[in-house]
Amino acid sequence: MHSARITLHPRDEIMQTMDRIYRYRMTTTSGGNLSIRDCAGDIWISPARVDKGNLTRSDIVCVHADGTADGLHPPSSEFPFHRAIYDARPDVRAIVHAHPVALVAFSICRRSPNTRLFHQAHTVCGKVGFAPYACPGSEALGKSIADTFSQGCDSVILENHGVVVGASDLSRAFERFEAFEFAGKTLIKANQIGEVRFLDDDQLRQAAERTVEFASYEPEEATAKERELRKQLCDFVRRGCRQRLLISTEGSFSARVSEDSFLITPTQHDRELLRADDFVLVQGDERESGKLASRAARAHQVIYDRHPHVQAIVFAHPVNATAFSVTDTPLNVRTSPESYVFLRDVKRVPYGIQYRDDGSIAEYVSASNPAAVLQNDGVLVTGATVLDAFDRLEVLESTAEAVINANAIGEVSVMSSDVIDELCAAFNLT
């Protein structure tokens, strides 16, 4: 995804990315700014005092090396620190600055999130730093942030302010920003329910070294069923991104096409931007030519092989359910009829099981246990249809959020065995 030659104009890149950040509620109408330094050395930046929820391409400002600016508005008041970062780090070509609530909370506590929660966050966020306070818009703030970036930091908490991330292009910067905020949100949630467990070097290496090898083949003409499943997967993946159930480049969603074939999300593609054609058809040890299947494809495959009733699978990172994955606190879904009917009891999968070649991940789901929590790696949900899997993912996340909230206001009360028996009889649960 990131190696492709970028042809989108900086105005459009900034406008589209800011729209996404605003829709995800990771900035306010007046807060935050984005910039791109192009190959000519010009800095394109979001404007000062313009509604972030209605930004247009004509609002974006271009600041030249001599300090002159082209645009309808003045550049962001934070332009000095953007320029200072670019001067300090020639490898940085795009910057995201915003005030997402979780990272602002860390900035208020003068701390930085430990990204060893997940391999994805640790890898994507890069070296994390902390920049001492200085007045917004000042040259002093620019120096403070640039000094931190010059130490090799890529994701920087600003004391009592917010966060700044830099990357080689704006899509990578957004990915880094999103992963950093997700780590922060998960830590805040997890600290409410138990002791947080972080990954050690061996565990991080285990995740980084996983590979998925498939031979390439040219599939026959797509059947009507395959085309329908492609559309469903595309629609629900986009919905999952909008509802913050999926991270833009992490997680996987698949659907069974036939006894020995399934469609799955491609690796390292922005989930919100996926098209139906982007999903990869996998059959046996072969994958559709010209595409790379998700690195979780073998885990999906073994679940389909062992469980003929499963027609769709999701590996995802909804923040509340994922908070349970980074603690030893079990997620008890015997808290409401809907939760138990949809999910039954949710098992916990030890770290790294999903990376193994022995197929043991399939032992943790069944017809009577359709969902599981993956230690330090989110959740796994199965379903009889794409809709069913997504519905269960929503219920799992809603249940996790309700339990976390309940812990904040009193003692969590679970349904009795008699109530569970009644539900099993009423809904014919096995």
C-alpha positions in Angstrom: 0.0 0.0 0.0 2.7 2.5 1.0 5.1 1.7 -1.7 2.8 2.9 -4.5 3.6 6.2 -6.2 1.5 8.9 -4.7 -0.4 10.9 -7.4 -3.1 12.5 -5.2 -2.6 16.3 -4.8 -1.4 17.4 -1.3 -4.6 19.5 -1.1 -6.7 16.4 -1.5 -4.6 14.2 0.7 -4.9 16.7 3.6 -8.6 17.4 3.1 -9.5 13.7 3.0 -7.3 12.8 5.9 -8.6 15.6 8.0 -12.2 14.6 7.2 -11.4 11.1 8.4 -9.8 12.3 11.6 -12.8 14.5 12.3 -15.3 11.7 11.6 -13.4 9.4 13.9 -13.8 12.1 16.6 -10.0 12.4 17.0 -10.0 16.2 16.7 -12.4 19.1 17.2 -13.8 21.7 14.8 -10.9 24.1 15.6 -8.2 21.7 16.7 -5.4 19.9 14.9 -3.4 20.5 11.8 -1.9 18.4 9.0 1.0 19.0 6.6 2.9 17.5 3.7 6.3 18.6 2.5 6.5 17.9 -1.2 9.5 17.0 -3.4 10.0 20.7 -4.3 10.3 21.6 -0.6 6.9 23.4 -0.3 4.9 22.7 2.8 1.2 22.2 2.3 -0.7 22.7 5.5 -4.3 23.0 6.8 -5.4 26.6 7.5 -6.0 28.5 10.7 -9.5 29.0 12.0 -11.4 27.0 9.4 -14.0 24.4 10.3 -12.3 21.0 10.3 -15.6 19.3 9.6 -16.1 21.2 6.3 -12.6 21.6 5.0 -12.3 21.9 1.2 -9.2 21.5 -1.0 -9.2 25.3 -1.7 -8.7 25.9 2.0 -5.3 24.2 2.1 -2.3 26.6 2.2 1.0 26.2 0.5 4.0 27.8 2.2 7.2 28.2 0.1 10.7 28.0 1.3 11.0 31.8 1.4 8.1 32.0 3.8 5.5 33.3 1.3 2.1 31.5 1.3 -0.5 30.8 -1.3 -4.0 30.3 -0.1 -7.3 31.7 0.9 -6.4 31.7 4.6 -3.3 32.0 6.8 -1.5 28.7 7.5 -2.2 27.0 10.8 -0.8 28.9 13.8 1.2 25.7 14.5 3.2 26.0 11.3 6.4 26.9 13.1 6.7 23.4 14.7 5.8 21.7 11.4 8.7 23.6 9.7 11.0 22.8 12.7 10.3 19.0 12.4 10.9 19.0 8.7 14.2 20.8 9.2 15.3 18.4 12.0 14.1 15.2 10.1 14.6 15.2 6.4 13.0 11.7 6.3 9.7 13.1 7.6 7.4 14.2 4.7 4.1 14.4 6.5 2.9 15.4 10.0 -0.3 14.9 11.9 -1.1 17.0 15.0 -4.4 16.7 16.9 -6.0 16.4 20.3 -7.5 12.9 20.6 -8.9 12.5 24.1 -6.9 9.5 25.1 -3.5 10.9 24.2 -4.5 14.3 25.6 -5.2 12.5 28.9 -1.6 11.1 28.8 -0.3 14.5 28.0 -2.1 15.9 31.1 -0.5 13.2 33.2 2.8 13.9 31.6 3.1 10.2 30.4 3.4 8.4 27.1 1.5 5.2 26.3 3.5 2.0 26.3 2.9 0.6 22.8 4.0 -2.9 23.8 0.4 -3.7 24.2 0.2 -5.1 20.7 2.8 -5.9 18.0 1.0 -3.6 15.5 1.1 -0.5 17.8 4.7 -1.1 18.8 5.8 -1.5 15.1 3.7 1.2 13.6 4.1 3.9 16.3 7.9 3.7 16.2 10.0 5.4 18.9 7.7 7.3 21.3 8.8 10.6 22.9 7.6 13.4 25.2 8.1 17.1 24.4 8.1 19.6 27.3 5.4 22.3 27.3 5.7 25.6 25.3 3.1 28.1 24.2 1.1 26.9 21.2 2.3 28.5 18.0 5.6 29.6 19.5 9.1 29.1 18.2 9.9 27.6 21.6 7.3 24.9 21.0 8.8 24.2 17.6 12.2 23.7 19.1 10.9 21.5 21.9 9.1 19.2 19.4 11.9 19.2 16.8 14.5 18.3 19.5 12.4 15.3 20.4 12.0 14.2 16.8 15.7 14.7 16.3 16.3 12.0 18.9 14.6 9.5 16.5 11.1 9.8 17.9 8.2 9.3 15.5 5.2 9.7 17.9 5.5 12.5 20.4 3.2 13.4 23.3 3.1 17.2 23.9 2.9 18.1 27.5 -0.6 19.4 28.4 -1.4 19.7 24.7 -1.9 16.7 22.4 0.2 14.6 20.0 2.4 15.0 16.9 3.4 12.1 14.6 5.6 12.2 11.5 6.1 9.7 8.7 7.3 9.4 5.1 3.8 10.1 3.7 0.4 11.2 5.0 -1.2 7.7 4.9 1.6 6.3 7.1 1.3 9.3 9.4 -2.4 8.7 9.8 -1.8 5.0 10.4 0.7 5.9 13.1 -1.6 8.5 14.7 -4.5 6.1 14.7 -2.4 3.2 16.2 -1.0 5.6 18.9 -4.5 6.8 20.0 -5.8 3.2 20.0 -3.0 2.1 22.3 -3.8 5.0 24.6 -7.5 4.3 24.6 -6.9 0.6 25.3 -4.5 1.3 28.2 -7.1 3.6 29.8 -9.8 1.0 29.5 -7.6 -1.8 30.6 -6.4 0.0 33.7 -10.1 0.1 34.9 -10.4 -3.7 34.9 -7.1 -5.2 35.9 -3.3 -5.3 35.6 -2.1 -4.6 32.1 0.3 -7.1 30.5 2.8 -6.0 27.9 4.6 -8.0 25.2 8.3 -8.9 25.7 10.9 -8.8 22.9 10.4 -12.5 22.1 6.7 -12.1 21.7 7.1 -9.0 19.5 9.6 -10.9 17.4 7.2 -13.8 17.1 4.5 -11.5 15.6 6.9 -9.7 13.3 8.4 -12.8 11.8 5.1 -14.5 10.9 4.6 -15.1 7.2 1.9 -16.5 5.0 3.0 -18.3 1.9 0.6 -19.1 -0.9 1.2 -20.0 -4.5 -0.4 -17.7 -7.1 -3.2 -18.8 -9.4 -5.7 -17.4 -11.8 -9.3 -18.1 -10.6 -12.1 -18.8 -13.0 -14.9 -16.3 -13.6 -16.4 -15.1 -10.3 -19.7 -16.7 -9.4 -22.7 -14.7 -8.3 -22.1 -15.9 -4.7 -18.5 -14.7 -4.8 -19.5 -11.3 -6.1 -22.2 -11.0 -3.4 -19.7 -11.9 -0.7 -17.2 -9.4 -2.0 -19.8 -6.7 -1.7 -20.9 -7.8 1.8 -17.3 -7.9 3.1 -16.5 -4.5 1.6 -19.6 -2.9 3.1 -19.1 -4.4 6.6 -15.4 -3.7 6.7 -16.1 0.0 6.0 -18.8 0.0 8.6 -16.4 -1.6 11.1 -13.9 1.2 10.4 -16.6 3.9 10.9 -17.7 2.3 14.1 -14.1 2.0 15.3 -14.3 -1.8 15.5 -11.4 -2.1 13.1 -8.0 -0.4 12.8 -7.3 1.0 9.3 -4.6 -1.5 8.4 -5.0 -4.2 11.1 -7.4 -7.1 11.5 -9.0 -9.4 8.9 -12.5 -10.3 7.7 -13.2 -13.4 5.6 -16.2 -15.3 4.1 -16.4 -18.9 2.9 -17.0 -19.2 -0.9 -17.0 -23.0 -1.2 -15.8 -26.0 0.8 -12.1 -25.2 0.2 -12.1 -21.5 -0.7 -12.7 -18.2 1.0 -12.4 -14.4 0.5 -10.2 -12.4 2.9 -8.9 -8.9 3.3 -5.6 -8.1 1.7 -2.5 -7.4 3.9 -1.6 -3.8 4.7 -4.4 -2.2 2.8 -6.4 0.6 4.4 -9.6 -1.1 5.4 -11.8 2.0 5.0 -10.6 2.4 1.4 -11.1 -1.2 0.3 -13.0 -2.1 -2.8 -14.8 -5.3 -3.5 -12.1 -6.3 -6.0 -9.4 -5.9 -3.4 -10.4 -9.0 -1.4 -8.3 -12.0 -2.0 -9.7 -15.4 -3.1 -7.8 -18.2 -1.3 -8.2 -21.8 -2.4 -6.2 -24.5 -0.7 -2.5 -23.4 -0.9 -3.1 -20.9 -3.6 -4.2 -17.2 -3.6 -5.6 -15.0 -6.3 -2.9 -13.7 -8.6 -1.6 -10.2 -8.1 -2.8 -9.9 -4.5 -1.4 -10.7 -1.0 -3.8 -12.2 1.5 -3.9 -11.2 5.2 -1.1 -12.6 7.3 -4.0 -14.3 9.4 -5.2 -16.2 6.3 -3.9 -19.6 7.6 -5.7 -19.1 10.9 -8.9 -18.4 9.0 -8.3 -21.4 6.8 -7.9 -23.9 9.6 -11.1 -22.6 11.3 -13.0 -23.1 8.1 -11.5 -26.6 7.7 -12.3 -27.7 11.2 -15.8 -26.1 11.5 -18.0 -26.5 8.4 -20.8 -24.4 10.1 -18.5 -21.3 10.1 -19.2 -19.1 7.1 -17.5 -15.9 8.1 -14.6 -14.9 10.5 -13.4 -11.6 11.9 -10.1 -10.8 13.7 -10.5 -7.3 15.0 -9.5 -4.7 17.7 -12.6 -3.0 19.2 -11.1 -1.0 22.0 -13.2 -2.2 24.9 -13.0 -5.9 24.1 -9.3 -5.5 23.4 -8.8 -4.0 26.8 -9.7 -7.4 28.2 -7.1 -9.0 25.9 -4.3 -7.1 27.6 -5.3 -8.0 31.1 -6.0 -11.4 32.8 -9.5 -10.3 33.6 -12.0 -12.6 31.9 -14.8 -11.1 29.8 -17.9 -12.5 31.4 -20.8 -12.2 28.9 -23.4 -13.6 31.4 -24.4 -10.1 32.0 -27.4 -9.7 29.7 -29.6 -12.1 27.7 -28.4 -10.6 24.3 -24.8 -11.1 25.2 -25.1 -14.7 26.3 -27.4 -15.7 23.4 -25.2 -14.2 20.8 -21.8 -15.1 22.3 -22.2 -17.8 25.0 -19.0 -18.1 27.0 -15.9 -16.3 25.5 -12.7 -18.2 25.7 -9.2 -16.6 26.1 -6.5 -17.6 23.6 -2.9 -17.6 24.8 -0.6 -15.2 23.0 0.7 -16.4 19.6 -1.7 -19.4 19.1 -3.0 -17.7 16.0 0.5 -17.6 14.5 1.2 -21.3 14.8 1.1 -23.7 11.9 -0.5 -26.5 14.0 -4.0 -25.3 13.6 -4.6 -25.0 17.3 -6.4 -21.7 17.0 -9.5 -23.7 15.7 -9.8 -25.4 19.2 -10.8 -22.1 20.8 -14.1 -21.5 18.7 -17.0 -23.8 18.1 -20.8 -23.7 17.4 -21.3 -23.1 21.2 -18.4 -20.7 21.5 -18.4 -18.4 18.5 -16.0 -15.7 19.9 -12.7 -15.6 21.7 -10.4 -13.0 23.2 -6.8 -13.2 21.8 -4.2 -12.3 24.4 -2.6 -8.9 23.5 -4.2 -9.2 20.0 -7.8 -8.2 20.0 -10.7 -10.7 19.4 -11.8 -13.5 17.1 -15.5 -13.8 16.1 -17.1 -16.4 13.8 -20.6 -16.5 12.3 -23.0 -18.3 10.0 -23.0 -15.3 7.6 -21.0 -12.1 7.1 -23.8 -10.2 8.9 -23.9 -12.7 11.7 -20.2 -12.4 12.3 -20.4 -8.6 12.3 -23.4 -8.6 14.5 -21.6 -10.7 17.1 -18.6 -8.4 16.9 -20.8 -5.5 17.7 -22.4 -7.4 20.6 -19.0 -8.4 21.9 -17.8 -4.8 22.0 -21.0 -3.5 23.5 -20.9 -6.1 26.2 -17.2 -5.3 27.0 -18.0 -1.6 27.2 -21.0 -2.2 29.4 -18.9 -4.4 31.8 -16.1 -1.8 32.0 -18.7 0.9 32.7 -20.4 -1.3 35.3 -17.1 -1.7 37.1 -16.9 2.0 37.5 -20.3 2.4 39.2 -20.6 -0.7 41.3 -20.3 -4.5 41.7 -20.9 -6.4 38.4 -23.9 -8.8 38.8 -24.0 -11.8 36.4 -27.0 -13.9 35.6 -27.6 -17.0 37.7 -27.3 -20.6 36.4 -31.1 -20.8 36.4 -31.4 -17.8 34.2 -28.8 -19.2 31.8 -30.7 -22.5 31.7 -33.9 -20.7 30.9 -32.1 -18.8 28.0 -30.7 -22.0 26.7 -34.1 -23.6 26.6 -35.9 -20.5 25.2 -33.4 -20.0 22.4 -32.5 -23.7 21.8 -28.9 -23.1 22.7 -26.7 -26.2 22.8 
